Amino acid sequence: MFLNLSMDEEKMEITERILRLPEVMNMTGLPRSTIYRYIKAGTFPKYIKLGVRTIGWPETEVRKWVMEQIRAE
């Protein structure tokens, strides 16, 4: 899923990919319960609501979190 944001002033288009939970789990190597525990603790990127029962995470935020975890080791 892609979220397209247009910036009219500079005629630039920024494309941000929105990841669903299975992709986030695959990218981080974490199980669902750990992801939600980290969200509750404020140590994982907050999800965005895509619909009534649908959420996702901006790919750049998840990648940034993964890199922070690698650097912290």
N, C-alpha and C positions, 0 to 999 in steps of 0.2 A: 504494500500500500504506500502511496506517495502523497505527501502534503506539499502542494505547490504554493509558494508565497511569491507574489510579484511586488517588485519595488518600482513603482512608476517613475520616480524621480530620476533614476539612473537607467531605466529600462533593463534592469537585471532581473533574472528569475533564479530563485534559490529553490532547489529541490531537496527535500528532507524525506528520507524513507522512514516510515513508521513500522516498528517491529511488533508483532504479536507475541504472546507469551512463549509459544514453542520455539520461536527464533531466538528470543532472549535467553531461554534456558540453554539452547544449543550454543549460543555465542559465549555465555558466561561459564557453562559447565555446572551451573547450580540447579538444584531441584526447585520446583514451584514453591514449596514451603519456605525455603531459605530466602528466595527472592522477596516473598511477602514479609518475612521477618525483618529483612534488611530495610525494606520500605518503611515498615512500622518504626524501626529504630532511626530512620532518617539517614541511613548510610547507602542507599541505592537511589538512582534517579526515579523521580515521581512519574507515574504513568499519566497519560492524558485520556480522557473519555472520548471515544469515537462514536458512541451510540449509547442506547439505554443499557445494554449489557455487554458492551465491547470496549476494551481498553487497548492501548498500545504505548510503546516507548519510542521517542525519537532515537534513531540509530546512532547519531553522533553522541548523544548523551550516554548511551550504553557503551559505545566504544571508548569514550573518555573514561568512564568508570573502570572498564577492564584495564586500560593502560595505567590508571592510578594504582590498581591492585598489583600490577606487575612491578611498577616502580617501588612500591612499598615493601616488596619482598627483599 
